[in-house]
Amino acid sequence: MRLISAFWLFSALGYAEVIYGCSGSIAHLASGGGIQTTFTITNIGDSTASYQLFFSDNDGRPLTLVTDAGKINTFFEVIFPPHTSRTIHTTGPADTLIQGWATIRYIGSVGVSATFRFSTAPWAGSETTVPVDTWRNNRFSLAFDHTDSGTTGLAITNPFLKDPIAVTMTFRGEDGGVIAADTFNLSSGAHRAILTTSSYPATAGRRGTIDIATASGYMSVLGLHFGPTAVSAITPLVSGQWAAFDNSSVGCWDY
């Protein structure tokens, strides 16, 4: 169950990620316990850039990882030539799972992705990639289908380092009726992992949508569907009719 609860946190969002502003987050990272994370930092621009990539634990405190670049909390490069890339592989302990999330601050056009590789059954050989999230979204909708004895895993991160946020989750059936609802707080720099059929058993055997929203800031959301024998990504959707958070009002180092 520990591996399941870690695995479902990793989900490629399924669309081209726009590199916005000068800071962003990767909502989850894991090292050890049968999981390896590879960070790829890329200067996608035509001029020199700089960046700082650093890691935080579940409560937003500095997290030190053992990697092939050494035992580090922060990885940075002041002169990052155009069109070059760097990779960092975690080398966590075989029997202990270390979890957290990552933040990047940059000048120029710098992107980061995290690829998670698994060596433990039943997903040995599986991998999935998460891109950096530089947008400030405050509401998401995700489809779920638990009719095949599957479940949905969610990771919700508050990358805003100044204030806590209040998160509301609403599960609706195909008819739009509410199956389950919950509200909880995330402190600044924290994230919460949820295995939905365990936390909200009324969703077992059902299908529908999950509405995740906050009125007090913004957040990053990842989701995966766990079927009987396979895992697939769930793309979070953002409606153009929802009031967008004003990205222009957020400073470069608010992450």
C-alpha positions in Angstrom: 0.0 0.0 0.0 2.9 2.4 0.7 4.1 2.0 -2.9 0.6 2.6 -4.2 0.2 5.7 -2.2 3.5 7.0 -3.5 3.0 6.0 -7.1 -0.3 7.7 -7.8 1.2 11.0 -7.0 3.0 11.1 -10.3 1.1 12.2 -13.4 2.1 13.8 -16.6 -0.5 16.5 -17.1 -1.1 15.6 -20.8 -0.6 19.0 -22.4 2.3 21.2 -23.4 3.5 23.1 -20.4 4.1 26.8 -20.8 7.1 28.2 -18.9 5.6 31.3 -17.2 7.3 33.9 -15.1 10.3 33.0 -13.1 9.3 30.3 -10.5 7.5 27.1 -10.5 6.9 23.8 -8.7 6.9 20.0 -9.2 4.1 18.8 -6.9 5.8 15.6 -5.8 9.1 13.8 -5.6 10.1 10.4 -4.2 13.3 8.5 -3.7 13.9 5.0 -2.3 11.5 2.2 -1.6 11.6 1.0 -5.2 11.3 4.5 -6.8 14.0 6.7 -8.5 13.4 10.3 -9.5 15.3 11.9 -12.3 15.2 15.7 -12.6 15.9 17.2 -16.0 16.6 20.9 -16.1 16.6 22.5 -19.6 17.4 25.9 -20.9 14.8 26.1 -23.7 15.7 29.6 -24.6 18.2 31.2 -27.1 20.2 33.0 -24.4 22.0 32.2 -21.2 19.9 31.6 -18.1 20.3 30.8 -14.4 18.3 28.7 -12.0 18.0 27.3 -8.5 16.2 23.9 -7.9 15.5 23.0 -4.3 13.6 20.4 -2.4 11.1 20.5 0.4 9.5 17.9 2.6 5.7 17.4 3.2 5.6 20.3 5.5 7.6 22.7 3.4 10.9 22.3 5.3 14.2 21.8 3.4 14.6 18.2 2.3 18.1 16.7 1.6 18.3 14.0 -1.1 21.1 11.6 -1.9 21.7 12.0 -5.7 24.4 11.2 -8.2 25.4 14.9 -7.8 26.0 14.4 -4.1 23.8 14.8 -1.0 22.0 18.0 -1.7 19.0 20.2 -0.9 19.7 22.8 -3.6 21.1 22.4 -7.1 21.9 25.6 -9.0 23.7 27.0 -12.0 24.4 30.7 -12.5 25.6 30.4 -16.2 23.3 28.0 -18.0 24.0 28.1 -21.7 21.1 28.1 -24.2 19.7 24.7 -25.3 21.6 22.7 -22.7 20.2 20.4 -20.1 21.3 18.8 -16.8 20.1 15.6 -15.1 20.0 14.6 -11.4 19.2 11.0 -10.4 18.1 10.3 -6.8 19.7 7.3 -5.1 17.5 6.8 -2.1 17.6 3.8 0.3 16.2 0.6 -1.0 13.9 0.0 1.9 12.8 3.6 2.8 10.6 5.9 0.8 11.5 9.6 1.0 8.9 12.1 -0.3 8.5 15.8 -0.8 8.2 18.3 -3.7 10.5 20.6 -5.7 10.7 24.3 -6.5 12.6 26.1 -9.2 13.5 29.7 -9.4 15.0 31.0 -12.7 16.0 33.8 -14.9 15.4 33.1 -18.6 13.5 30.2 -20.1 14.2 27.3 -17.9 12.0 24.2 -17.6 12.2 21.2 -15.3 10.6 17.7 -15.4 10.7 14.8 -13.0 10.7 11.2 -14.3 9.8 8.5 -11.8 11.0 5.0 -12.4 9.7 1.9 -10.4 11.5 -1.3 -9.7 8.9 -3.0 -7.4 6.1 -5.2 -8.6 3.4 -4.9 -9.9 4.7 -1.8 -11.8 8.4 -2.8 -12.2 9.8 -1.0 -15.3 7.0 1.6 -15.3 7.9 5.3 -15.5 6.0 8.6 -15.8 7.1 12.2 -16.1 5.8 15.4 -14.4 6.5 18.8 -15.9 7.1 22.0 -13.9 4.0 23.9 -13.1 4.5 27.7 -13.4 0.8 28.6 -13.6 -1.3 29.8 -10.7 -4.6 27.9 -10.9 -7.1 27.8 -8.1 -9.6 25.3 -9.5 -9.4 21.9 -11.2 -11.7 19.2 -12.4 -10.6 15.6 -12.8 -12.5 12.5 -14.1 -12.6 9.4 -11.9 -13.7 5.8 -12.6 -13.8 3.4 -9.7 -16.1 0.8 -11.4 -13.2 -1.5 -12.3 -12.2 -1.9 -8.6 -9.7 0.9 -9.3 -9.0 4.0 -7.4 -7.8 7.5 -7.9 -4.7 9.0 -6.3 -4.3 12.8 -5.8 -1.5 15.1 -4.7 -2.4 18.6 -3.8 0.4 21.1 -3.1 0.3 24.6 -1.7 3.5 26.1 -3.4 2.7 29.6 -2.0 5.3 30.2 0.7 3.5 33.1 2.4 0.0 31.9 3.4 -2.1 28.7 4.0 -4.9 27.8 1.7 -8.3 26.2 2.3 -9.0 23.4 -0.2 -12.5 22.1 -1.0 -13.0 18.7 -2.8 -16.3 17.7 -4.2 -17.0 14.3 -5.8 -19.9 14.1 -8.2 -21.5 11.2 -9.9 -22.3 11.1 -13.6 -25.7 12.7 -12.9 -24.0 15.6 -11.2 -25.2 14.6 -7.7 -22.7 15.0 -4.8 -21.2 11.7 -3.6 -18.7 13.1 -1.1 -17.3 16.4 -0.1 -14.5 17.6 2.1 -12.6 20.8 3.1 -9.2 20.9 4.6 -6.3 23.4 5.1 -2.8 23.2 3.6 -0.1 25.3 5.3 2.3 27.3 3.2 4.7 25.0 1.4 2.8 21.8 2.2 1.1 19.1 0.2 -1.4 16.3 0.9 -1.6 12.9 -0.6 -5.0 11.2 -0.9 -6.0 7.7 -2.0 -9.6 8.5 -2.8 -11.4 5.2 -2.2 -9.7 4.9 1.2 -10.3 8.4 2.3 -13.8 8.7 0.6 -15.2 5.1 0.5 -18.5 6.3 -0.9 -16.7 6.8 -4.3 -15.9 3.1 -4.6 -17.7 1.5 -7.6 -18.7 4.9 -8.9 -17.5 7.2 -11.7 -17.8 10.9 -12.2 -15.7 14.0 -11.5 -13.7 15.6 -8.7 -13.8 19.3 -8.3 -10.8 20.7 -6.4 -10.9 24.4 -5.5 -9.4 27.1 -3.3 -10.5 30.7 -2.9 -7.5 31.8 -0.9 -4.6 31.4 -3.3 -3.5 28.7 -5.8 -2.3 25.1 -5.9 -0.8 22.3 -8.0 -2.7 19.1 -8.5 -1.6 15.7 -9.8 -3.8 12.6 -10.4 -3.5 9.0 -11.5 -6.1 6.2 -12.0 -5.1 2.8 -10.5 -6.8 0.0 -12.4 -6.4 -3.7 -11.6 -3.3 -4.1 -13.6 -2.3 -0.7 -15.0 -1.9 2.9 -14.0 -2.9 5.8 -16.3 -2.6 9.6 -16.0 -5.6 11.8 -15.3 -5.4 15.2 -16.9 -6.6 18.0 -14.6 -8.9 20.3 -16.5 -9.3 24.1 -16.0 -12.4 25.9 -17.4 -12.0 29.2 -19.2 -15.2 30.2 -17.5 -13.7 30.1 -14.0 -12.2 33.3 -12.6 -8.5 32.9 -13.3 -6.0 33.8 -10.6 -4.1 37.0 -11.6 -0.7 35.6 -12.5 0.7 39.1 -13.0 0.2 40.0 -9.4 2.4 37.2 -8.2 6.1 38.1 -7.6 9.0 36.1 -8.9 9.9 34.5 -5.6 6.4 33.9 -4.2 7.0 30.2 -4.5 
